[in-house]
């Protein structure tokens, strides 16, 4: 009984007080499974072009590149109301977002890939001064603190599919993103700036994924919204 009690306490402690990974972040290039094959084929075809055409393509690509500061300035002037940030759930990505994006860009509403219950748990950890706590396998505390520091009045919501929504869907394909889209619209505020931080696949424009659903429902004026 004592051993079982000790193991239970140990598991609870690891769950409530997770530690950041000891290994340094990987410097290897990230090969996205959905685009790697296309990238390889594009490079193969690019290498077969005559020299002048290759140089023209490189020049065109370089002219389209901007610094992070320039992009943030353009984004700020765009009047964009909804921005889906598709991320890798990795420590390096979260550090970049907290330091290079959220620390410099004002946000009215932040919507996370978490249920309301999970978000409430995270917010309690932040208010308690926790320096590290993961969401989907990577630290989210620095992101939340950065958002609150730059945008003190920000409203933060969790739009992940809840257990109740899963039970209602009963295994229907694409139910997660359908639920997330409904949850998004329930928190949408016209004229405000919304940042949706989700996994990169949810940000695909295909109609089965969250971003695609938001595009379609936005064009159709779902629930009277533009």
C-alpha positions as CSV (number, residue, x, y, z in Angstrom):
1,X,0.0,0.0,0.0
2,X,2.8,2.4,0.8
3,X,4.5,1.6,-2.5
4,X,1.3,2.2,-4.4
5,X,0.7,5.4,-2.5
6,X,4.3,6.6,-3.3
7,X,3.9,5.8,-7.0
8,X,0.6,7.7,-7.1
9,X,2.1,10.7,-5.4
10,X,5.1,10.5,-7.8
11,X,2.8,10.4,-10.8
12,X,0.7,13.3,-9.5
13,X,3.8,15.4,-8.9
14,X,5.2,14.7,-12.4
15,X,1.8,15.6,-13.9
16,X,1.3,18.8,-11.9
17,X,5.0,19.9,-11.9
18,X,6.4,18.9,-15.3
19,X,9.9,19.9,-16.1
20,X,11.2,21.4,-19.3
21,X,13.1,19.0,-21.5
22,X,16.8,18.6,-20.7
23,X,17.9,18.1,-24.3
24,X,18.8,21.1,-26.4
25,X,16.4,22.0,-29.2
26,X,17.1,20.1,-32.4
27,X,18.8,22.1,-35.1
28,X,17.7,19.7,-37.8
29,X,15.5,21.0,-40.6
30,X,11.8,20.2,-40.1
31,X,10.4,18.1,-42.9
32,X,6.7,18.6,-43.1
33,X,5.1,15.3,-44.3
34,X,2.4,17.0,-46.4
35,X,4.9,19.3,-48.2
36,X,8.2,17.5,-48.3
37,X,7.5,15.4,-51.4
38,X,6.2,18.5,-53.2
39,X,9.3,20.5,-52.2
40,X,11.7,17.8,-53.4
41,X,9.9,17.7,-56.8
42,X,10.0,21.5,-57.0
43,X,13.7,21.5,-56.4
44,X,14.2,18.8,-59.0
45,X,12.4,20.8,-61.6
46,X,14.1,24.0,-60.6
47,X,17.5,22.5,-61.1
48,X,16.6,21.5,-64.7
49,X,15.8,25.1,-65.7
50,X,18.3,27.3,-67.6
51,X,20.5,29.5,-65.5
52,X,18.7,32.8,-66.3
53,X,15.3,31.4,-65.4
54,X,16.7,30.0,-62.1
55,X,18.2,33.4,-61.2
56,X,14.9,35.2,-62.1
57,X,13.0,32.8,-59.7
58,X,15.5,33.4,-56.9
59,X,15.3,37.2,-57.4
60,X,11.5,37.0,-57.4
61,X,11.5,35.0,-54.1
62,X,14.0,37.3,-52.5
63,X,11.9,40.4,-53.4
64,X,8.9,38.8,-51.7
65,X,10.7,38.2,-48.4
66,X,10.4,40.6,-45.5
67,X,11.8,40.8,-42.0
68,X,9.7,39.9,-39.0
69,X,9.4,43.6,-38.1
70,X,8.2,44.5,-41.6
71,X,5.7,41.6,-41.6
72,X,4.3,42.7,-38.2
73,X,4.0,46.3,-39.4
74,X,2.2,45.2,-42.6
75,X,-0.1,42.9,-40.5
76,X,-0.9,45.7,-38.1
77,X,-2.0,48.0,-40.9
78,X,-4.0,45.3,-42.7
79,X,-7.1,45.4,-40.5
80,X,-7.0,41.6,-40.3
81,X,-9.6,40.4,-37.7
82,X,-8.7,36.7,-37.7
83,X,-5.2,35.2,-38.0
84,X,-4.7,31.4,-37.7
85,X,-1.2,30.6,-36.5
86,X,-0.4,27.0,-37.4
87,X,2.5,25.8,-35.2
88,X,4.6,22.8,-34.5
89,X,4.0,21.9,-30.8
90,X,7.7,22.3,-30.0
91,X,9.6,24.3,-27.4
92,X,11.5,26.2,-30.0
93,X,8.3,27.3,-31.8
94,X,6.7,28.4,-28.6
95,X,9.8,30.4,-27.6
96,X,9.8,32.1,-31.0
97,X,6.1,33.0,-30.8
98,X,6.4,34.4,-27.3
99,X,9.5,36.5,-28.0
100,X,9.1,37.5,-31.7
101,X,5.4,37.6,-32.2
102,X,3.2,38.0,-29.1
103,X,5.6,40.3,-27.3
104,X,5.3,42.8,-30.2
105,X,1.8,42.3,-31.6
106,X,-1.4,43.5,-29.9
107,X,-4.1,40.9,-29.5
108,X,-7.8,41.3,-28.5
109,X,-8.7,37.6,-28.3
110,X,-6.4,34.6,-28.1
111,X,-8.0,31.2,-28.9
112,X,-6.1,28.1,-28.0
113,X,-6.3,24.4,-28.9
114,X,-7.5,23.6,-25.4
115,X,-10.8,22.8,-23.8
116,X,-12.3,25.4,-21.4
117,X,-11.4,23.1,-18.5
118,X,-7.8,22.7,-19.7
119,X,-7.5,26.5,-20.2
120,X,-8.8,27.2,-16.7
121,X,-6.1,24.8,-15.3
122,X,-3.4,26.6,-17.3
123,X,-4.5,30.0,-16.1
124,X,-4.4,28.9,-12.5
125,X,-0.8,27.7,-13.1
126,X,0.1,31.1,-14.6
127,X,-1.5,33.1,-11.7
128,X,0.4,30.9,-9.3
129,X,3.6,32.0,-10.9
130,X,4.5,28.7,-12.6
131,X,7.4,29.3,-15.0
132,X,6.9,26.2,-17.1
133,X,3.8,24.2,-18.0
134,X,3.1,22.4,-21.3
135,X,0.1,22.4,-23.6
136,X,0.2,19.7,-26.2
137,X,3.8,18.8,-25.2
138,X,5.5,22.2,-25.2
139,X,5.6,25.1,-22.8
140,X,2.7,27.6,-23.0
141,X,3.4,29.7,-19.9
142,X,5.8,32.1,-21.8
143,X,3.2,32.6,-24.5
144,X,0.4,33.4,-22.1
145,X,2.7,35.8,-20.1
146,X,3.9,37.5,-23.3
147,X,0.3,38.0,-24.5
148,X,-0.8,39.4,-21.2
149,X,2.2,41.7,-21.0
150,X,1.6,43.2,-24.5
151,X,-2.2,43.1,-24.4
152,X,-3.3,43.4,-20.8
153,X,-7.0,43.4,-21.8
154,X,-6.8,40.3,-23.9
155,X,-9.5,37.7,-23.6
156,X,-8.3,34.1,-23.8
157,X,-10.6,31.2,-24.7
158,X,-10.1,27.4,-25.3
159,X,-11.8,26.2,-28.5
160,X,-10.8,22.5,-28.5
161,X,-13.5,20.0,-29.0
162,X,-15.0,19.0,-25.6
163,X,-15.9,15.6,-24.4
164,X,-19.5,16.5,-24.7
165,X,-19.0,17.5,-28.3
166,X,-17.2,14.2,-29.0
167,X,-20.1,12.2,-27.6
168,X,-22.5,14.2,-29.7
169,X,-20.4,13.6,-32.9
170,X,-20.1,9.8,-32.3
171,X,-17.2,9.3,-34.5
172,X,-18.2,11.5,-37.4
173,X,-15.2,12.3,-39.6
174,X,-13.8,15.8,-39.1
175,X,-15.8,16.4,-36.0
176,X,-12.9,17.9,-34.1
177,X,-12.4,20.8,-36.5
178,X,-16.2,21.2,-36.9
179,X,-16.5,21.6,-33.2
180,X,-13.5,24.0,-33.0
181,X,-15.1,26.1,-35.7
182,X,-18.4,26.3,-33.8
183,X,-16.5,27.2,-30.6
184,X,-14.6,29.9,-32.5
185,X,-17.8,31.5,-33.7
186,X,-19.2,31.5,-30.2
187,X,-16.3,33.7,-29.1
188,X,-16.0,35.8,-32.2
189,X,-16.2,39.6,-31.7
190,X,-16.6,41.7,-34.9
191,X,-14.1,44.4,-35.2
192,X,-11.6,42.8,-32.8
193,X,-8.3,41.1,-33.5
194,X,-8.4,37.3,-33.0
195,X,-5.4,35.1,-33.0
196,X,-6.1,31.3,-33.3
197,X,-3.1,29.3,-32.1
198,X,-3.5,25.7,-33.2
199,X,-1.5,22.9,-34.8
200,X,-0.3,23.4,-38.3
201,X,-2.8,20.9,-39.9
202,X,-5.8,22.8,-38.4
203,X,-4.6,25.8,-40.4
204,X,-4.8,24.1,-43.8
205,X,-7.3,25.7,-46.2
206,X,-9.0,22.4,-47.1
207,X,-12.7,22.5,-46.0
208,X,-12.3,19.6,-43.6
209,X,-9.8,21.6,-41.4
210,X,-10.5,24.5,-39.0
211,X,-9.0,27.3,-41.2
212,X,-10.9,26.0,-44.3
213,X,-14.1,25.9,-42.3
214,X,-13.7,29.4,-41.0
215,X,-13.0,30.7,-44.6
216,X,-16.1,29.1,-45.9
217,X,-18.4,30.1,-43.1
218,X,-16.9,33.6,-43.1
219,X,-17.7,34.0,-46.8
220,X,-21.2,32.7,-46.3
221,X,-21.8,35.2,-43.5
222,X,-22.5,32.4,-41.0
223,X,-24.6,33.6,-38.1
224,X,-24.9,37.0,-39.7
225,X,-21.1,37.6,-39.5
226,X,-19.1,39.0,-42.4
